[in-house]
Amino acid sequence: MAKTGGSGNIMLQAQRMQGQIKKLQDALEEMTYEGAAGGGLVRVVVDGRQRVNTIDITQEAINPDDLDELADLLIAALNMAITASQDHSQSEMKKITGGINLPGLF
């Protein structure tokens, strides 16, 4: 009885997918995503791994009597940038995995 080699083929596909995922992870570290709030009063840039690179706060955003507003602007800008990064990462991962959910990768 001849072997079909099915399990060997699956292993090759898994190794290829693993290599593609590693390349994607490396590429994502170089990409940046921006979130802005308050008409640009606060701007945040994160990389593709959702690490904050920069936070820019204009003088007009700072009101010592209402620091809660500044906090809200920061949260909004951070969430916007992180969501953009996550959406892009998930989209690229689906291209590699064909939509198969692989927990723990992103």
Secondary structure, DSSP 4 states (H G I P E B T S, - for coil): -----HHHHHHHHHHHHHHHHHHHHHHHHH-EEEEEETTTTEEEEEETTS-EEEEEE-GGG--TT-HHHHHHHHHHHHHHHHHHHHHHHHHHHHHHHTT---TT--
